[in-house]
Structure formats: structure tokens, C-alpha cells
Amino acid sequence: MKHFIRYAAAIFLAVSMISMVGCAAPDKQQTVGAYIDDATITTRVKAAIFDDPGLRFHEINVETFDGVVQLSGFVSSQAEINHAVQMTRRIEGVKSVRNDMRLK
């Protein structure tokens, strides 16, 4: 009977530890509110780029995580890169801009 109780306790402990590890949040998980804020920022940046006649909307990708906006894609000149970064920095809610755009 003692062996059974020890065996049952060991199984219970193992299952408990596995459950706790499974509940750990990944590093890149957001709350719903933060996700909505980031989606709003992304939409504002895309709209600003789309409305600007000097930039090509279909060639600049926009992603946002925790207020950090990443711009990527291909543009024709360094002036377009600078303009897109400056315009993005002025959008409300943007904490910083990560520029991954490249020249064609």
C-alpha cells in the first residue's frame, strides 16, 4: 500500500509540473488590447503610405508589435525610405520604427 501511495504521489507531482510548464506564456504573446492597438497603428501607417503619392503602397510592408513598427520591402530611393520612416514616426502610438526597407 505504501508503494501505491508513493507511486500515485509521484504521478500527481509529475502531472502538476507538466501542467505548470504548459501554462507558461511565450515571450511574444500580447494581450487583446495591445493587439488591437498594434492593428490600429498598422492601419494608420498603411493609410498614410497609401495616401502619399511619392510612396508605393504595394512595395512597403508594415508590421507592428508593442508599438514598434517594422517597415520592409523595396523602394526606388533613399529619399523614399527616409520619407516613409519620418511619416511613420509621426503616427500616434508609434514608439519606434525599425527600417528594413531596401533599394531596388
C-alpha positions in Angstrom: 0.0 0.0 0.0 2.9 2.4 0.8 4.3 1.8 -2.7 1.0 2.6 -4.3 0.7 5.9 -2.4 4.3 6.9 -3.3 3.6 5.9 -6.9 0.3 7.9 -7.0 2.1 10.9 -5.4 4.9 10.8 -7.9 2.4 10.7 -10.8 0.4 13.6 -9.3 3.6 15.6 -8.9 4.7 14.9 -12.5 1.4 15.8 -13.9 1.3 19.0 -11.8 4.7 20.1 -13.0 3.9 19.4 -16.7 0.7 21.4 -16.3 2.6 24.4 -14.9 5.1 24.3 -17.7 2.4 24.2 -20.3 0.8 27.3 -18.8 3.9 29.5 -19.2 3.3 32.3 -21.6 5.6 32.7 -24.6 7.8 35.8 -24.8 6.0 37.2 -27.8 2.4 37.0 -26.6 0.2 40.1 -26.4 -2.9 41.0 -24.6 -6.0 41.6 -26.7 -5.8 45.3 -26.1 -2.2 45.5 -27.2 -3.0 43.5 -30.3 -5.8 45.9 -31.2 -3.6 48.9 -30.5 -0.9 47.5 -32.8 -3.5 46.7 -35.5 -4.7 50.3 -35.3 -1.2 51.7 -35.6 -0.5 49.4 -38.6 -3.7 50.6 -40.3 -2.8 54.2 -39.7 0.7 53.8 -41.1 -0.6 51.9 -44.2 -3.2 54.6 -44.8 -0.5 57.3 -44.5 1.7 55.5 -47.0 -1.2 54.8 -49.4 -2.3 58.5 -49.3 1.2 59.7 -50.1 1.8 60.0 -53.9 5.5 59.6 -53.5 5.4 56.2 -52.0 4.3 52.9 -53.5 1.9 51.2 -51.1 2.2 47.7 -52.6 6.0 47.6 -52.1 6.2 48.6 -48.4 5.0 46.1 -45.8 4.0 47.3 -42.3 4.0 45.2 -39.1 3.6 46.4 -35.6 4.4 44.7 -32.2 4.1 46.6 -28.9 4.2 49.9 -30.7 7.3 49.2 -32.7 6.6 49.5 -36.4 8.7 47.5 -38.8 8.8 48.7 -42.4 10.1 46.3 -45.0 10.0 46.0 -48.8 11.7 47.6 -51.8 11.7 51.3 -52.7 13.4 53.3 -55.5 15.4 55.7 -53.5 16.9 56.6 -50.1 14.6 59.6 -50.1 11.6 57.3 -50.1 13.0 55.3 -47.2 13.6 58.5 -45.2 10.2 59.9 -46.0 8.4 56.7 -45.0 10.3 56.4 -41.7 9.7 60.1 -40.8 6.0 59.8 -41.7 5.7 56.6 -39.6 7.3 58.3 -36.6 4.6 61.0 -36.6 1.8 58.4 -36.3 0.2 58.4 -32.8 1.1 55.4 -30.8 4.3 54.6 -32.6 7.1 54.0 -30.0 9.9 53.4 -32.6 10.4 52.5 -36.2 12.5 49.6 -37.5 13.6 50.2 -41.0 14.1 47.0 -43.1 13.4 48.6 -46.5 15.9 48.0 -49.3 16.7 49.8 -52.5 15.7 48.2 -55.8 
